[in-house]
Amino acid sequence: MLDQERIEVVTPIASRLSSVEAMPDRAGIDVAFDLGDRYLVRYLVASQLTEFLGGSSRPHWVTPTPLSPVDVISWLALFAPTKPRHHLLLIDPAKVEAIRGPAWVRLGQGIEYYLPDGFPQEAIVDVGVLQVS
């Protein structure tokens, strides 16, 4: 997995038994460096499409891994598994003040980060429909 290889070069990925919520805050700029300036992905159900366009101050789980709508629910062990995730936000980690992680998703196969204070509007790079070709 490309994400794993890139991240583990600069920082360890915590085990599935680790609580990402309890990990220390890291500066978003440091996480951006770890990711090689790649974006974080926040998958959305259709009803959330416009909910976070102004940013958000509540906690969010995100991943560096782009996944198809077919795979995203099982790979990231998302709640409401009957609701498809055809939409996403791309978030620039360098513009997020505090990020915790990375860790392996406890009941899934992906890598996750936790944004304890959410993300500002300026961190949103794009919002749209997930298309896989």
N, C-alpha and C positions, 0 to 999 in steps of 0.2 A: 504494500500500500504506500503510495507516494507521500501521503500526509505523514504517516508514521516515520518514514525514512527522513523526511525533511526536519520534522520536529525533534526527533531523537538525536540528531546531530548537535543540537544546541541546548536541549533541556529534556529531562526524563518525563515520560508520560505516566501519571499515577495509575495504580492498579484499579480494577473494577471495585475493589473493596474500600477504596478511599472515598471520603466525602469531599467532593469538589466544593461544596458550599462552605466547608470548614477550612479550606486552603487559604493561605495568605493572599491578599490583593497584590497584583502585579500591575505595573503601569502598562497601558495599552500599547505604547510605543515599543516596549520590550517584547510584547507578544507579537506585534507586527514584524519585528526583526526575526523572531523565531519562525514565523510563517513565511519569511521571504517576501514580505509586503503583500501577501495574498489576503483576501477578504474572508470574513466570517459570514456564515449563512444562518439566517433565522427563517426556518420553514413556517408557512402560514396556512391555516385553513381559509377558505374563501371569505368567511365572515370577518376575518382579521385583516383583510387586504388594505384597508385604509386606516385601521386603528392606530398604527404606530408611525404614521408619516411625519408627525411632529416630534419624533423621538419618544422615549419612555423612561420613566423613573422607577419602574418596577423591575424586579429581577427577570432575567431571560437566560435560557440555555441556547447555545449556538454551537456550530461546528465549522471546521474549515473544509469539510468534505462535501462537494457537490454530488448529490445522489438523485436518481430518477424518482418520480412519484411512486413507482412500484416498490422501490427498495427503501425509501427514507423511513417509513414507519418502523419496520423491523430492525434496520441497522441502528437507528437512534432510540429504539424502544419508546416511541412517542405515545402520549396519552391519546384517548379517543381514536383507536386504530381503524375505526370504520369511516373516519373523515379523511378524505384524501388531501394531500399537501401538494397542490399544483402551483402555489405561489410562494415567493420568498422575498426576503430583504437581504441585500448585500450590505454588510457593515464593515467599515474601515476600522480595524482595531486600534490604529494609531490615534484615533479621535475619541476613544473611549477611555475614561479616566481609570477605572478599576476593572480588572479581569482576573478570574481565578481559573486555574487549570494549567495544562491539559490533563485530562484523565480519560481512560477508556469508559465508554458507556456501560453501566452496570449490567443491564440485561440485553444489551445490543452488541454491535460489533464496531461501532464508530468511535471517534474521538470527540470529546465535548469540552466546552469552556462555559463558565458561568459569569454573567455580568450582574453583580449584586446590586448595582445602582442603575441598571438599564443602560441606555445609550442616548446621546444627544442627537438632535436632528442632523447636525453637521456630519455625523458618522455614517449616515445613510448614503450609500453610493448609488443604489438603484433598488427599485421594487418592481416585481413583475411576475410573469407567468413562467413556470419552469418548463422548458422544452428540451427534450432529449432527442438527438438524431443519431 
